[in-house]
Amino acid sequence: MPEFGDLILKLTEKKNQIDSAIEQYIKKRYSDEIYDLVKYAVIDGKRLRGIVLLLTSEALDGDYEKAMKLAISAELGHAASLVHDDIIDKSVERRRKPTLWKKYGIEKAVILPHILISESLDIARKEGEKFFRVGLETWSKASYGEYLDIIAEDPSNWSKIDYRKLVALKSGSLFEGAAEIGALTSKNYNDFISDARRYGMALGIAYQFADDLVGFLNKKEEGGSQDLFAYYIKNEIGESKDIGLIMSFFMFNIVKEFEIIRKSTLFEKSEYLRLFPIFSVLEIMKENADMYELLSNVIGNYF
């Protein structure tokens, strides 16, 4: 089992830096109820996409001040997607508090993501055209992924939708964009862009795969990707509830993504980026004790 102590300290440090930077930014940018709405939407997040951006920039000797501004951009964009997610899924709670639409009403919750994403893209634009391009491309992919997530709630569509494509667009694109933007802050970014994109996409797919697996095991009702995952796994192993068989199915699929990560330059450049994928997956698995125990023993030595 890898030692995660140094990684946890690093992730906490980066999260605190991003939290502080976001708080300072929105205080200067907004006032009155808009400030309250924006703050409610963006506080308390894990900051995983922003952290990937910062770690990538740091690993490649990028411009850290620029990277921090772009991490704010990434997190504002992610917050926008979560507000929309909660409306679509009719979720009433996120991060142990009422969702934004539940607290402030559906009308304000529909408008707020437009404010957040326009702000996110404006930050990227000010830092350079290449950052704006990636931000726009990321939002486009994530939006299409959300559309697929919606139609995947209808069982008649399950056989028509590729699960990996859905999660690649819905979640993979956000990590892909974060890693690419982090690489773009480096002077030698042309040497690393392709690797950064592959690393981020594989990380995002693995992360969503783990999240959907936990939802499946814990019998949560959380939207189209989880419904499609349940259809996918039943096609492979039938109705079996054997935890060992389910873990074998999980490992067979997630190792494909881990192999992509292992071949990335980022895997070699940074100890933190080497350990982050397995750490993030195991953190999700803590929500199911049986799977976590098995997975810790099997996957812990993989990296």
Rosetta blueprint (number, residue, H / E / L):
1 M L
2 P L
3 E L
4 F L
5 G H
6 D H
7 L H
8 I H
9 L H
10 K H
11 L H
12 T H
13 E H
14 K H
15 K H
16 N H
17 Q H
18 I H
19 D H
20 S H
21 A H
22 I H
23 E H
24 Q H
25 Y H
26 I H
27 K H
28 K H
29 R H
30 Y L
31 S L
32 D H
33 E H
34 I H
35 Y H
36 D H
37 L H
38 V H
39 K H
40 Y H
41 A H
42 V H
43 I L
44 D L
45 G L
46 K L
47 R L
48 L H
49 R H
50 G H
51 I H
52 V H
53 L H
54 L H
55 L H
56 T H
57 S H
58 E H
59 A H
60 L L
61 D L
62 G L
63 D L
64 Y H
65 E H
66 K H
67 A H
68 M H
69 K H
70 L H
71 A H
72 I H
73 S H
74 A H
75 E H
76 L H
77 G H
78 H H
79 A H
80 A H
81 S H
82 L H
83 V H
84 H H
85 D H
86 D H
87 I H
88 I H
89 D H
90 K L
91 S L
92 V L
93 E E
94 R E
95 R L
96 R L
97 K E
98 P E
99 T L
100 L H
101 W H
102 K H
103 K H
104 Y H
105 G L
106 I H
107 E H
108 K H
109 A H
110 V H
111 I H
112 L H
113 P H
114 H H
115 I H
116 L H
117 I H
118 S H
119 E H
120 S H
121 L H
122 D H
123 I H
124 A H
125 R H
126 K H
127 E H
128 G L
129 E H
130 K H
131 F H
132 F H
133 R H
134 V H
135 G H
136 L H
137 E H
138 T H
139 W H
140 S H
141 K H
142 A H
143 S H
144 Y H
145 G H
146 E H
147 Y H
148 L H
149 D H
150 I H
151 I H
152 A L
153 E L
154 D L
155 P H
156 S H
157 N H
158 W H
159 S H
160 K H
161 I L
162 D L
163 Y H
164 R H
165 K H
166 L H
167 V H
168 A H
169 L H
170 K H
171 S H
172 G H
173 S H
174 L H
175 F H
176 E H
177 G H
178 A H
179 A H
180 E H
181 I H
182 G H
183 A H
184 L H
185 T L
186 S L
187 K L
188 N L
189 Y H
190 N H
191 D H
192 F L
193 I H
194 S H
195 D H
196 A H
197 R H
198 R H
199 Y H
200 G H
201 M H
202 A H
203 L H
204 G H
205 I H
206 A H
207 Y H
208 Q H
209 F H
210 A H
211 D H
212 D H
213 L H
214 V H
215 G H
216 F H
217 L H
218 N L
219 K L
220 K L
221 E L
222 E L
223 G L
224 G H
225 S H
226 Q H
227 D H
228 L H
229 F H
230 A H
231 Y H
232 Y H
233 I H
234 K H
235 N H
236 E H
237 I H
238 G L
239 E L
240 S L
241 K L
242 D L
243 I H
244 G H
245 L H
246 I H
247 M H
248 S H
249 F H
250 F H
251 M H
252 F H
253 N H
254 I H
255 V H
256 K H
257 E H
258 F H
259 E H
260 I H
261 I H
262 R H
263 K L
264 S L
265 T H
266 L H
267 F H
268 E H
269 K H
270 S L
271 E H
272 Y H
273 L H
274 R H
275 L H
276 F H
277 P H
278 I H
279 F H
280 S H
281 V H
282 L H
283 E H
284 I H
285 M H
286 K L
287 E L
288 N L
289 A H
290 D H
291 M H
292 Y H
293 E H
294 L H
295 L H
296 S H
297 N H
298 V H
299 I H
300 G L
301 N L
302 Y L
303 F L
